[in-house]
């Protein structure tokens, strides 16, 4: 399909934070705001996140249905992006996106005039960037950190993986879906102290 550059000032946004920092809650609040103002939008979530299949879940705000994107799909294949009323796309668990998917989102911004907000983790349990997060840091128009606090009072930046006894785990596959039972957000010093 021919890409036609629109004059809208659409942007690609990346909001990042450790787990349990309210990213999904912010996404749902943004969706509620769009609904109140009758602004057309779509919500996507990576198929890798199987915890709440087909919905975005937030403890305070409940559930909202979403579209699922698999690793072998592009967003531009999921809807007629160059002939649509959609003004915004919200993406949860953006760390699980591929670099090609992030580039595809940037095309939707640049050529279809659709604003995109991605919410996700910065790093994995070994403190390394996820592929999707890395690409978003490289090409997003706006990057914002959602701050949360460690038990010690410092700013959380890491997602420590824990075992059934609460001890920090440093070996394993990069992606293991879980919540508070498998992960704990920590500041850098507490993470270092936990792995010593």
C-alpha positions as CSV (number, residue, x, y, z in Angstrom):
1,X,0.0,0.0,0.0
2,X,1.3,3.5,-0.8
3,X,2.4,5.5,2.1
4,X,1.3,9.1,2.1
5,X,2.9,11.5,4.5
6,X,0.3,13.3,6.5
7,X,0.9,16.8,8.0
8,X,-0.3,15.8,11.5
9,X,2.3,16.1,14.2
10,X,1.9,12.6,15.4
11,X,4.6,11.1,17.7
12,X,5.9,7.9,19.0
13,X,6.0,7.9,22.8
14,X,7.7,5.4,25.2
15,X,6.7,5.3,28.9
16,X,9.0,2.9,30.8
17,X,9.1,1.7,34.4
18,X,9.8,-1.4,36.4
19,X,7.0,-3.9,37.1
20,X,4.2,-2.8,39.4
21,X,4.7,0.9,38.7
22,X,1.2,1.6,37.2
23,X,2.0,1.4,33.5
24,X,-1.2,-0.5,32.7
25,X,-3.2,1.8,34.9
26,X,-1.9,4.8,33.0
27,X,-2.7,3.1,29.7
28,X,-6.3,2.4,30.8
29,X,-6.7,6.0,32.1
30,X,-5.6,7.3,28.7
31,X,-8.1,5.0,27.0
32,X,-10.9,6.3,29.3
33,X,-9.9,9.8,28.4
34,X,-10.1,9.1,24.7
35,X,-13.5,7.5,25.2
36,X,-14.8,10.5,27.1
37,X,-13.7,12.7,24.2
38,X,-14.8,10.3,21.4
39,X,-11.3,10.0,20.1
40,X,-10.9,6.7,18.1
41,X,-8.1,4.5,19.4
42,X,-6.8,0.9,19.5
43,X,-5.1,-1.0,22.3
44,X,-2.6,-3.7,21.5
45,X,-0.7,-6.1,23.7
46,X,2.1,-8.6,22.9
47,X,1.0,-12.3,22.6
48,X,4.0,-13.1,24.8
49,X,2.1,-11.7,27.8
50,X,-0.3,-14.6,28.6
51,X,-1.3,-13.5,32.1
52,X,-4.5,-11.8,31.1
53,X,-5.2,-13.0,27.6
54,X,-7.1,-10.6,25.4
55,X,-7.4,-7.8,28.0
56,X,-5.3,-5.2,29.7
57,X,-5.6,-5.6,33.5
58,X,-5.1,-3.1,36.2
59,X,-6.0,-3.8,39.8
60,X,-7.5,-0.3,40.4
61,X,-9.2,0.1,37.0
62,X,-10.2,-3.4,36.0
63,X,-10.0,-5.0,32.5
64,X,-10.3,-3.6,29.0
65,X,-10.2,-5.8,25.8
66,X,-7.3,-5.4,23.5
67,X,-5.9,-6.7,20.2
68,X,-3.1,-9.2,20.4
69,X,0.1,-8.9,18.3
70,X,2.3,-11.9,17.7
71,X,6.0,-11.6,17.1
72,X,5.6,-12.5,13.4
73,X,3.0,-9.8,12.8
74,X,3.2,-6.1,12.1
75,X,0.7,-3.5,13.5
76,X,0.1,-2.2,9.9
77,X,-1.3,-5.7,9.0
78,X,-3.8,-5.7,11.8
79,X,-6.1,-2.9,10.4
80,X,-6.4,-0.6,7.4
81,X,-4.0,1.9,8.9
82,X,-3.9,4.2,5.9
83,X,-7.7,4.4,5.7
84,X,-8.9,4.7,9.3
85,X,-10.3,7.1,11.8
86,X,-7.9,5.8,14.5
87,X,-6.0,8.7,16.0
88,X,-4.1,6.8,18.7
89,X,-2.6,3.4,19.4
90,X,-1.8,2.3,22.9
91,X,0.6,-0.6,23.3
92,X,1.1,-2.5,26.6
93,X,4.1,-4.8,27.3
94,X,6.1,-3.0,24.6
95,X,9.3,-4.5,25.7
96,X,8.2,-7.8,24.0
97,X,8.0,-6.2,20.6
98,X,10.5,-6.9,17.9
99,X,12.6,-4.1,16.4
100,X,10.7,-4.5,13.2
101,X,7.4,-4.0,15.0
102,X,8.7,-0.8,16.6
103,X,9.9,0.4,13.2
104,X,6.4,-0.4,11.9
105,X,4.8,1.7,14.7
106,X,7.1,4.6,13.7
107,X,5.8,4.2,10.1
108,X,2.2,4.5,11.4
109,X,3.3,7.8,13.1
110,X,5.2,9.2,10.2
111,X,3.0,8.1,7.3
112,X,-0.5,7.5,8.7
113,X,-0.4,10.3,11.2
114,X,-1.4,8.0,14.1
115,X,0.0,8.8,17.6
116,X,1.5,5.8,19.4
117,X,2.1,5.4,23.1
118,X,4.1,2.3,24.2
119,X,4.2,1.2,27.8
120,X,6.8,-1.3,28.9
121,X,9.8,-2.4,30.9
122,X,13.2,-1.0,30.2
123,X,15.3,-4.0,31.2
124,X,15.0,-7.7,32.0
125,X,15.8,-9.5,35.2
126,X,19.5,-9.5,34.3
127,X,19.4,-5.7,33.8
128,X,19.7,-5.9,30.0
129,X,17.5,-4.0,27.6
130,X,14.7,-5.9,25.9
131,X,14.7,-5.8,22.1
132,X,11.5,-3.7,21.9
133,X,12.7,-1.3,24.6
134,X,16.1,-0.8,23.0
135,X,14.5,0.1,19.7
136,X,12.1,2.5,21.3
137,X,15.0,4.2,23.1
138,X,16.7,4.6,19.7
139,X,13.8,6.0,17.7
140,X,11.0,7.3,20.0
141,X,10.1,11.0,19.8
142,X,9.4,11.2,23.5
143,X,10.7,9.0,26.3
144,X,9.4,9.2,29.8
145,X,10.2,7.3,33.0
146,X,7.3,6.4,35.3
147,X,8.9,6.5,38.8
148,X,8.3,4.1,41.6
149,X,9.9,3.5,44.9
150,X,12.1,0.6,46.2
151,X,11.5,-0.7,49.8
152,X,14.6,1.3,50.9
153,X,13.1,4.6,49.6
154,X,15.3,4.9,46.4
155,X,14.0,4.9,42.9
156,X,13.2,1.4,41.4
157,X,15.0,0.7,38.1
158,X,15.4,-3.1,38.1
159,X,13.0,-6.1,37.8
160,X,14.5,-8.8,40.0
161,X,13.3,-12.3,39.3
162,X,12.7,-14.2,42.5
163,X,12.3,-17.9,43.4
164,X,9.6,-19.4,45.6
165,X,11.6,-18.5,48.7
166,X,12.0,-14.9,47.7
167,X,15.7,-15.1,46.7
168,X,16.9,-13.2,43.6
169,X,17.6,-15.4,40.6
170,X,20.2,-14.4,38.0
171,X,20.1,-17.3,35.5
172,X,17.4,-18.4,33.1
173,X,15.6,-17.4,29.9
174,X,15.1,-13.7,29.3
175,X,11.3,-13.9,29.2
176,X,9.4,-15.6,31.9
177,X,5.9,-14.2,32.3
178,X,4.9,-13.5,35.9
179,X,3.8,-11.0,38.4
180,X,4.6,-10.3,42.1
181,X,5.1,-14.0,42.6
182,X,8.1,-14.0,40.3
183,X,9.4,-10.5,40.2
184,X,10.2,-7.6,42.6
185,X,11.1,-4.1,41.6
186,X,14.3,-2.8,43.2
187,X,16.8,0.1,43.1
188,X,20.3,-0.6,41.8
189,X,21.9,-1.0,45.2
190,X,19.3,-3.3,46.6
191,X,19.5,-5.4,43.5
192,X,23.3,-5.6,43.8
193,X,23.0,-6.5,47.5
194,X,20.5,-9.2,46.7
195,X,22.7,-11.0,44.2
196,X,25.9,-10.9,46.3
